[in-house]
Amino acid sequence: MVSGRQTSRQVTGGIAERQAEQLLLNAGMRLMARNYRCKQGELDLVMRDADTVVFVEVRYRRRDLWGDASETVDWRKQKRLIAAAHFYLLTHPHLADQPCRFDVVAAVGDPADPASYRWIREAFTC
């Protein structure tokens, strides 16, 4: 890929992440980090829901021919998300004693349509 240029997939992914973020903000959550990257992986969104730190994975599919977008968060992906969340907490020690959870926001169809998004609270645990 040429530096500075985004693929249509990256653009669509960005739209999906912004829609998911807006959904969560509208629900009263606060944004702490967006696209947090470390060697363990990436966290799409890190949010605050009252005293709980929420690690959010955003999944988007144009069509659901092969299943729901949320089904792509398999045990391997969960393992990477847990490792990245652990590293995030290590680098933000003031959050270490806060409760945490893993949510998934999944969408199928038009990424710009807020109605196509489904928020799964506590999608998995560690």
Secondary structure, DSSP 4 states (H G I P E B T S, - for coil): --TT---HHHHHHHHHHHHHHHHHHHTT-EEEEEEEEETTEEEEEEEEETTEEEEEEEEEES--TT--GGGG--HHHHHHHHHHHHHHHHH-GGGTTS-EEEEEEEEES-TT-GGGEEEEEEEE--
